[in-house]
Amino acid sequence: MSKRKLEEENDSKQNIENSSKSVKRILSRLKSDKGDILPGGLLDLPINITVDKLQEICNALLQNEEPIPFAFYVNNTEITNSLEKNIKENFSISEDVVEIIYQPQAIFKVRAVTRCTGSLEGHKEAVISVAFSPAGTCLASGSGDTTVRFWDIYTQTPQYTCEGHKHWVLCISWSPCGTKLASACKNGTILLWNPKTGKQTGKAMLGHKMWVTSLCWEPYHKNPECQYLVSASKDNDLRIWDTLRSQTVRTLSGHTRSVTCVKWGGRGLIYSASQDRTIKVWRADDGILCRTLEGHAHWVNTLALNVDYVLRTGPFNLGKDQETIENRVEYAKKRYESVGEEILVSGSDDFTLFLWRPEKEKKFIARMTGHQQLINDVKFSPDGRVIASASFDKSIKLWESSTGKYVTSLRGHVQAVYSISWSADSRLLVSSSADSTLKLWSLKTKKLCQDLPGHADEIYAVDWSPDGLRVASGGKDKILRLWQN
């Protein structure tokens, strides 16, 4: 072999040795977002390992036959490219062991809505609320014209006009089974509707002395018959209704001002927010007040639970082998329990949000500040990792759900933001505003990805269908609009 050839081989060996020495390695441990350590113990990983490689390792250690997409986090910051960048920003390189948290992502990917595919006309006054059914196959709206309407989302035409209220319909709520819709008006009357026929079912539920501000059903896994409904009112009370008998089962009294929002949790607790600056936690079974959560300095406007999405869609997304009611209940319960502890977030006129563990503690986990005006709406992402809040200050802010730590502000609206809704895969967020536009935001880039003009006036309500296929919006121009890819 020539001298030249030997020199070339030696150089190439030296280069390989140098490159292998130059790549630092780090001891890591993969943990689930529930705290379970992945089989395999400590891993000796190159510091420049990419997300794709982490995906392969994670799926191999979990012995997944079909690879599942995961997101990876170090110190609550997502690894978007390689581990090295996160380590430099969040750790000392000399750390003994770096914990990498992995979380399964939605297997399907929701496509961004890009255009208005339908203008649904019929309401004679402002559209105040819009809501898709739990399976995403039916759309309902409530209006200042005293009617509830059901719409055919496939032909994008009116289906039924439901008349029975004598005043503005302020709120609507689908039962978790998707077979009933409750509506409430400014007179304090609550009515039930059958979406298949558009007919009223049962008698009017009467009892509130002033208008109803919020409705919420008992979760499916607690009662698959969807018999019980809770309502909150400006008369300071909450009422639990037996919807089969159209009568009040229990009145929850204790707030001293208007009750603005109510949520029914998955372990039998009811959470209510009020203009008396408190949040109260009630036991649904006997109406006992468990605790009062205090801290806000002004009206509490809005509440959200980290389990809202799984409670909304509980028995759906079922395989063909899960058709029996028992399996549906089991499926809904399993989905609910997979989230873990219930976390509550509250938004207020005092410009702040508070994060709570309402099942156990009176003290808040975190006080989240930064908004410059009152907070209208707050929502957990379906995967429970991120909180979005909408405000009169024209911005949406994102927060880490586990700590309440501020992430970023989404700016683009030129007037108050009224309502927000997440895509089912937690990758996109849509917002509605007084500036007559919807805006679509990407959670990956934390930036605006689509401007959606089309409405002629303020947009009061927006909802992203639970199946991820379409967005519905409604507002002051009396028209519902459907948005798709």
FENRA-V689063 format. One line per field, one symbol per residue. phi: phi as a letter, one per 20 degrees, with the letter a starting at -180 (. if undefined). psi: psi as a letter, one per 20 degrees, with the letter a starting at -180 (. if undefined). burial: # if it has 16 or more other C-alpha atoms within 10 Angstrom, else .. A space follows every 10 residues. Layout:
BEGIN
phi: ???
psi: ???
burial: ???
END
This chain:
BEGIN
phi: .fffffffff ffffffffff ffefcbfcce cffeofefgp mfdedffefe ggffgfffff felffdgdfc dccclmdfed ccfgffffed begegfceed edcfdgfedf effcbfdade dqfecgeebc befgeneccc bccfemddcd cefeelcfdc dddrfdbgee bcbfffendb cdcccfened cdceffdmef dmefedrfec fedbcbefgg febffledcd cdcfenddce deffdlbfeb dddrfdcgee bccdfedndd dcdbfemddd ddeffcmffe adedrfdbge ebcbdfdgff ffdheemeff ecefffffff fffffffffn ffddccccfe mdccdcdffc ceeffbdddq fdbfdebbbf fgenecddcd cffmddddcf ffcmffdadd drfdbgeebc beffemeccd cdbfemdecd deffemcfda ecfqfebgde cbbeffeneb ddbbafemde cdcbf
psi: pqhggggggg ghgggggghh hhoqqqpqpp qriijppppi bppoqqhkqr gghhgggghg hilpgopppq qqqpljppoh erhgghghhi qphjqgpppo pqpprphqpp qppiqpipoo qgqiaqohqq pqrhijiqpq qqrijjqqqq qoigilqqgq pophqjrpoh qqpqqhijiq pqqqaiijpp qqqoihijqp parpoqhqia qphqqpqpqg ihniilhqqq qqrijirqpp qoihilqphp poqhqirpph qqqorikjqp ppqrijjrpq oqohhjjpog qpoqhqjapo hqqqqijggh hhjfjalqrh jlhqhghggg gggggghhhb qppqqqqrij jrqqpqnihh qhqqgqpoqh qiaqpgqppq qhijhqpppq rijjrpqqqp hhijppgrpo qhqjaqpgqq pqqhjjiqpq qqrijjqqqp qphgikrpip pnrgqiaqoh qqppqhijhr qqqqbhjjpq pppa.
burial: .......... .......... ....###### #.#...##.. .#..####.. #..##..##. .......### ####.#.##. .###.##... ..#....### ###..#...# .##..#.### ..#.###### ########## ########## #.#.....## ##.##.#### ########.# ########## #####..#.# #..##..#.# ########## #..####### ########## ###..##### ##..#.#### #######.## ########## ####..#.#. ###..#.### ########## ######.... .#.....### ###.##..#. ########## #########. .#.#####.. #.######## ########## ########## #..##...## #.#.###### ########## ########## ###....### ##..#.#### ########## ########## ####.
END
